[in-house]
Each structure stands twice: as C-alpha cells, then as structure tokens.
Amino acid sequence: QVQLVESGGGLVQPGGSLRLSCATSGFTFGNYAMSWYRQAPGKERELVASITSAGSSTNYADSMKGRFTISRDNAKNTVYLQMNSLKPEDTAVYYCNARWRWYAYWGQGTQVTVSS
C-alpha cells in the first residue's frame, strides 16, 4: 500500500521557519522524483519545488527561490522542505508528490499558516 504522510505544518509568524517532512512507503522511493506542491484557498495547486530521484538536481518556483530548500534521504524514504522567511502568502496546504514514469502518488497534505 502506497503511503505519503506529510508532517511539520502549523502556525508560524511572518519571517519564521518550518520544516515539512513527507515519509513514504509502499513504493521504491529511490526511483521517484519528489515534489512539493501547495494550494491556497480559492487558488489552483502550484509546484513549490522538486528534486530528482538521486537528489542531484532541484527546481524551485520563482517565488520560493532562496527561501525554500527541498532535500531527500533515500535511506529513510523521506523528502523534506525547509521553509525560511515565511510570508502570509505562503499560507496553503502543502502536498507531497512522487512521480516516476506514469506513476504518481500524492499525500493528504499539511496545513501551513503564516500569520501574526
């Protein structure tokens, strides 16, 4: 059974930091590119960051560059998203995604709220 379980979300003040984790099981993690997406109320889901299967290359949405860092630990089947200098507009549900060939899996999401 494929599982992607996000954690680490919560309420944080503007300028603060959070580290999201996505623990996976049920598939060969090391084969999959991993990504973080987010969806704010009333908006479409958007790509935040992605990382290749070996972790050798990363990609970020322009508004996250320099603030967010995606990483993975293939020994732990886990992908992370370090988020710094958070802004109110970063408030959203953050989803973990795994992708390989025609296979794609999603987590259930974790809420991040940036507010004073």
N, C-alpha and C positions, 0 to 999 in steps of 0.2 A: 504494500500500500504506500503510495507516494504521499509524503507529508512535507510541507514547508511551513514552519512555525516562526513567525516574526515576534520579536520582543524588544523591549527597550524604549518604547514610546512613552509619552507622558506630557505633562505641562511644564514648560520652561519659559523663562523670561527672555525678552529680546536680548540678543548678544550672547546667550548661553549656548551650551553644547549638549548633544545627546549622541549616544552610540546605539544604533539599531543592530540587531542580530537576526539572522534567519537560519535556523537549524533545520537541516533536511534529512530525509531518509526515504528509502524505497526506490532509489534510482542511483545510477553510477555518477555521483556528483562530479568527479573529475572530468567527465566528458562534456559537461554542460557549461555554456556561457551563463553567467548570472547577472541579473539586473535588479535595480530598484526603480519602481515607479511610484508615483503619488497621484492622488486625486483629491482635489479640494471640492467643497460643496458647490454644486452648480457648474463645475468645470469638467472637462474631459481628463481622462487619465493621461499622464505625461511621463516620459522617461526622465529619470533623475541621473542614473549612472549605470554603467555596465562594465563587466570585466570578463576577459576571455577565460577559457577553461583552465589554462595553466596559470592564470594570473599575470601574464606577461604584458597585457595591454588593457588600458582602461579608457573609458569615454564618459564625458560629462555633458549635461545640458549647460548652456552658456551661463545661466543664472546661478549655477551651483559651483562653477569652476573656482577653485581657490578656497572654497568654504567646506565642501564635502569631499570625503575620501572613501572610495569603495575598496574593499580588500576581501580576501578569502583565505580560508585554511582548509585545504583539501584533506588533511588528516582528520579534521573534525567535521567535515561535510557542512561547513558553515560559511556564510557570507556576511560581511559587516558593512555598515555605512556610518562613518564618523561624520557628524554634522556640527560644524562650528559657526559662530557668528550668526546664529539663527535670527530670522526676521519673522514678523507676523505673517507675511505672505508665504512662509514655508508651512503654515498650518495646513494639514491634509492627513489623509490616511495613506500610509506608506506600505507598498506591497513588494514582496519578493517574487522574482520570476526566474524560472530555469528554462533554458532553451537549448535544444540540440536536434539538428535535422528537422523533422516535422513534429517533434515532441516539444510541448510547452506546458509548464506547470506554474500554478500561482499559489501563493499563500493567502491567508484570510485577512491580512492587513493589521497594522498597528497605528493607532491614532497619535499624531504629534500635534500639539497645540502650543503655539508661541504667543504668549500674552503676558502683559504686566498686571 
